[in-house]
Amino acid sequence: MHCRPLPWIGTGVWEIRDQDQDTWFRVVYLPRKNDVVYVLHVFRKNTPQMAQSERRTILERFKNIKRHQAEIEE
């Protein structure tokens, strides 16, 4: 199992990845912020590279969380 930051998504975003014989499993998350852990995306795949569709999903969800956090702080 590996854990690493994903700064290309945004500050504080992390990825946990693990694999079995055939498949990679990934969890992309934003650690505790205001006592909440935001899971941006969970998926499995057969290659070590992340598909563009997965990247778009993660980025869109990250933007939505940031927008929601800004509304709460107002």
Secondary structure, 3 states (H helix, E strand, C coil): CEEEECCCCCCCCEEEEEECCCCEEEEEEEEEECCEEEEEEEEEECCCCCCHHHHHHHHHHHHHHHHHHHHHHC
